[in-house]
């Protein structure tokens, strides 16, 4: 059963999937021996399920950046299929790509694709998701440990604001996908904030209250319903790793007639912002996809045209370009409008118009 609150996101994902599928079908309608046009850069996107961002934001931003630099780019989407991503990587080699950006589906398939690309003479940039030990030359993403710290700090602030901080609140954690290295970095960040509070007895972790969700809101809702049952509905705060999981929490609380609790998110989705304005979600982490795409494109362009790549850190030994995330709540959500990341017309509509 689908969760109504995610209907718009699921529709967007379906549209994106249809578009990609149509493109793929068109590309393979020629004879098998035919080769695609050569490309300077390949971009391997993972899917449309974990986020609609890959097709709606990353694809057009990256395409525009490479076009402006006078480079040809081939941007594909594996649609969640590891074998398809490997095949797309092989096509990159066949078509002479000098640089490839990969958003990993999982460590195994990303490492396999990366090694094939390197063997074919391409330099690889891990984009958004790092695959440790794959051999990628660079990693471009947001500081994902800091993302988690912002979430942990945001949850603490919410508990202080509603007066629960000093009452030994019971906390649940809905993590992302254990196969996603980013999800592990997020958890490292928020655990650095919450673990000392658990240890000191200031907070109590809910029974069965720390689980991985595969970034699936439907699975997240089922897990959270089980957490509530195990804890007699006494959960006072939730660290949800992104807005989709936060929405699953909210749907569950509403269905059971329970009140809002301090609740985190990530991705600054229109639905997430609406919940923040309505008081159901405490905040979300904003990561400008445009900044991230432009940063990754800049590294690729340097590698192709020459010039030093400036990094500002290393993650698992990989030279990295790490961008700074931002916590967004009721006090500063309009930055999303001024940055044109989220349109006001997508947030301030219907029942939520009165909050704007």
C-alpha positions in Angstrom: 0.0 0.0 0.0 1.4 3.4 -1.0 1.6 6.2 1.5 -0.5 9.1 0.2 2.0 11.7 1.4 4.6 10.4 -1.0 2.3 10.3 -4.0 3.8 13.4 -5.6 7.4 12.2 -5.2 6.4 8.7 -6.5 4.8 10.3 -9.5 7.8 12.4 -10.2 10.0 9.2 -9.9 7.7 7.4 -12.3 7.9 10.2 -14.8 11.6 10.3 -14.5 11.8 6.5 -14.9 9.6 6.6 -18.0 11.8 9.4 -19.5 14.9 7.4 -18.9 13.4 4.2 -20.1 12.3 5.9 -23.3 15.8 7.3 -23.8 17.3 3.9 -23.2 14.9 2.2 -25.6 15.7 4.8 -28.3 19.4 4.3 -27.8 19.2 0.6 -28.2 16.8 0.6 -31.2 19.8 0.7 -33.6 21.7 -2.4 -34.6 23.8 -3.9 -31.9 27.0 -3.2 -33.7 26.3 0.5 -33.9 28.3 2.7 -31.5 27.1 5.8 -29.8 28.8 9.1 -30.5 32.1 9.6 -28.7 31.9 11.6 -25.5 34.5 13.5 -23.4 32.6 12.7 -20.1 30.3 9.9 -19.0 28.0 10.3 -16.0 26.5 7.1 -14.5 23.4 7.9 -12.4 22.0 5.2 -10.1 18.2 5.1 -10.2 15.1 7.1 -9.8 13.9 5.3 -6.6 16.2 6.5 -3.9 15.7 10.1 -5.0 14.0 12.0 -7.9 17.0 14.4 -7.8 19.2 12.4 -10.2 16.9 13.0 -13.2 15.2 16.3 -12.2 18.3 18.1 -11.0 21.7 16.4 -11.4 21.2 15.5 -15.1 20.3 19.0 -16.4 22.8 20.8 -14.2 25.7 18.5 -15.3 24.6 18.6 -18.9 24.6 22.4 -18.8 28.0 22.7 -17.1 29.7 20.4 -19.7 28.0 22.1 -22.6 29.2 25.5 -21.4 32.7 24.1 -21.2 32.5 22.9 -24.8 32.6 19.2 -23.8 30.4 16.4 -25.0 28.8 14.3 -22.3 26.9 11.0 -22.2 24.6 10.9 -19.1 22.9 7.6 -18.4 20.8 6.1 -15.6 21.1 2.4 -14.4 17.6 2.4 -13.0 18.7 0.4 -10.1 20.3 -2.3 -12.2 23.9 -3.0 -11.3 24.5 -5.0 -14.5 23.1 -2.1 -16.5 25.5 0.3 -14.8 28.5 -2.0 -15.7 27.3 -2.1 -19.3 27.0 1.7 -19.4 30.6 1.9 -18.0 31.8 -0.4 -20.7 30.1 1.9 -23.3 31.9 4.8 -21.8 35.2 3.1 -22.5 34.2 2.1 -26.0 33.3 5.7 -26.7 36.5 7.1 -25.5 35.4 9.0 -22.3 38.3 10.7 -20.6 36.5 11.2 -17.3 33.5 9.4 -15.7 31.3 10.5 -12.8 29.7 7.6 -10.9 26.9 7.6 -8.3 27.3 4.2 -6.8 24.4 1.8 -6.6 26.4 -0.4 -4.2 30.1 -0.9 -3.4 30.6 -4.1 -5.5 29.1 -2.9 -8.8 30.6 0.6 -8.4 34.1 -0.9 -7.8 33.7 -3.2 -10.9 32.6 -0.3 -13.1 35.4 2.0 -11.8 38.1 -0.6 -12.5 36.8 -1.1 -16.0 36.8 2.6 -16.6 40.3 3.1 -15.3 41.6 0.1 -17.4 40.0 1.9 -20.4 42.0 5.1 -19.7 39.3 7.2 -17.9 39.7 9.0 -14.7 36.8 8.4 -12.3 35.1 10.8 -9.9 32.9 9.4 -7.2 30.0 11.8 -7.3 27.8 12.3 -4.2 28.5 8.7 -2.9 32.0 7.5 -2.2 33.0 3.9 -2.9 36.0 3.3 -0.6 38.9 1.5 -2.2 37.4 1.6 -5.8 40.4 3.5 -7.2 38.4 6.7 -8.0 40.7 9.7 -8.5 38.4 12.1 -6.7 35.3 12.3 -4.6 32.9 15.3 -4.8 30.1 15.6 -2.4 28.8 17.4 0.7 30.5 16.8 4.0 28.3 13.9 4.9 29.5 13.6 8.5 28.6 17.2 9.0 25.1 16.4 7.5 24.6 13.9 10.3 25.9 16.3 12.9 23.4 18.9 11.8 20.6 16.3 12.1 21.7 15.3 15.6 22.0 18.9 16.7 18.6 19.8 15.1 17.0 16.9 17.0 18.6 18.1 20.3 17.4 21.7 19.6 13.8 20.4 18.9 13.8 18.5 22.2 15.0 21.5 24.1 12.3 23.7 22.4 9.4 21.4 23.3 10.6 20.8 26.9 11.5 17.1 26.5 15.3 17.4 26.7 15.5 17.1 30.5 12.9 14.3 30.8 15.0 11.4 29.5 13.3 11.4 26.1 13.1 8.1 24.1 14.7 8.4 20.7 14.3 6.4 17.5 16.7 6.3 14.6 15.6 5.5 11.0 18.9 5.2 9.1 19.3 5.1 5.3 20.6 2.2 3.3 23.4 0.2 5.0 24.9 -0.4 1.5 25.2 3.4 0.9 28.5 4.7 2.2 26.8 8.2 2.6 24.2 6.7 5.0 27.0 5.4 7.1 28.7 8.8 7.2 25.4 10.5 8.1 25.0 8.0 11.0 28.6 8.6 12.1 27.7 12.3 12.3 24.5 12.0 14.3 25.9 9.3 16.5 28.7 11.7 17.5 25.9 14.0 18.9 23.5 11.4 20.3 25.8 8.6 21.6 27.2 10.7 24.4 23.7 11.6 25.5 22.6 7.9 25.5 25.7 7.1 27.5 25.0 9.8 30.0 21.4 8.7 30.4 20.2 12.1 29.2 18.4 10.3 26.2 17.2 6.7 26.0 17.3 4.8 22.7 14.0 3.2 21.9 13.7 -0.6 22.0 14.5 -1.8 18.5 14.9 1.9 17.8 18.0 1.9 15.5 17.3 0.4 12.1 18.3 0.7 8.5 15.6 1.3 5.9 17.2 1.0 2.4 15.9 4.6 1.9 12.5 3.2 1.4 9.7 5.2 3.0 7.2 2.3 2.8 9.7 0.1 4.6 10.5 3.0 7.0 6.8 3.3 7.9 6.6 -0.4 8.7 9.7 -0.2 10.8 8.5 2.8 12.7 5.1 1.3 13.4 7.0 -1.6 14.9 9.1 0.7 17.0 6.0 2.4 18.4 4.4 -0.9 19.2 7.6 -2.1 21.0 7.7 1.2 23.0 4.0 1.6 23.8 3.8 4.6 21.5 6.3 6.5 23.8 8.8 7.8 21.4 9.7 11.4 22.0 12.0 12.2 19.1 13.0 10.6 15.8 16.3 11.0 13.8 15.0 10.3 10.3 17.9 10.3 7.8 15.9 12.1 5.0 12.6 13.7 4.3 11.1 10.6 2.8 11.6 8.7 6.0 10.4 11.7 8.0 7.2 11.6 6.0 6.8 8.0 6.9 7.1 8.9 10.6 4.5 11.7 10.2 2.1 9.5 8.3 2.3 6.9 11.2 1.9 9.5 13.9 -1.2 11.0 12.2 -2.8 7.6 11.6 -2.5 6.8 15.2 -3.7 10.1 16.4 -0.4 11.0 18.0 1.1 14.5 18.3 4.2 15.7 16.5 7.6 15.0 17.9 11.0 16.5 17.2 11.9 15.0 13.8 14.8 15.5 11.4 15.1 15.2 7.6 17.4 15.7 4.7 17.1 16.9 1.1 14.8 20.0 1.6 12.0 18.5 -0.4 8.8 20.5 -1.0 6.9 18.1 1.2 9.6 18.2 3.9 9.4 22.0 3.9 5.6 21.9 4.2 5.8 19.6 7.2 8.4 22.0 8.8 6.0 25.0 8.3 3.1 23.0 9.7 5.0 21.9 12.8 5.3 18.2 12.0 9.0 18.2 11.1 11.7 20.1 13.0 14.1 20.7 10.1 15.9 19.3 7.1 19.4 19.4 5.7 19.8 21.5 2.6 22.4 20.4 0.1 22.4 22.5 -3.1 22.5 20.0 -6.0 23.4 22.8 -8.4 26.6 23.6 -6.3 27.4 19.9 -6.1 26.9 19.3 -9.8 29.0 22.4 -10.7 31.8 21.4 -8.4 31.9 17.9 -9.9 31.8 19.3 -13.4 34.6 21.7 -12.6 36.9 18.8 -11.4 36.0 16.8 -14.6 36.8 19.8 -16.8 40.2 20.4 -15.1 41.1 16.7 -15.6 40.2 17.0 -19.4 41.5 20.5 -20.1 44.4 20.6 -17.7 44.9 22.5 -14.5 45.2 21.7 -10.8 42.2 20.2 -9.0 41.8 21.9 -5.7 40.6 19.6 -2.9 39.8 20.4 0.7 40.0 17.0 2.4 40.3 13.3 2.1 37.7 10.6 2.7 38.9 7.0 3.1 42.1 8.1 1.4 40.4 9.7 -1.7 41.2 13.4 -2.4 37.9 15.1 -1.9 35.9 18.3 -2.7 33.5 18.6 0.2 30.8 21.2 0.2 29.1 22.7 3.3 25.5 21.6 4.1 22.9 23.8 5.8 20.3 23.1 8.5 16.9 24.6 7.4 13.9 25.2 9.7 11.1 27.7 10.1 13.5 30.5 10.7 15.4 30.3 7.4 13.5 28.1 4.9 13.1 31.0 2.4 16.7 30.5 1.4 15.4 27.5 -0.6 13.2 29.9 -2.6 16.0 32.5 -3.2 18.4 29.8 -4.3 15.7 28.5 -6.7 16.1 25.1 -5.2 12.5 24.8 -4.2 9.7 26.9 -5.8 7.5 28.8 -3.5 4.5 27.6 -5.6 5.4 24.0 -4.8 5.4 24.7 -1.0 2.9 27.4 -0.3 -0.2 25.8 -1.8 -3.4 24.3 -0.5 -3.5 23.7 3.3 0.1 25.0 3.6 -0.5 28.4 2.0 -1.5 29.9 5.3 2.0 29.1 6.8 3.8 31.2 4.2 
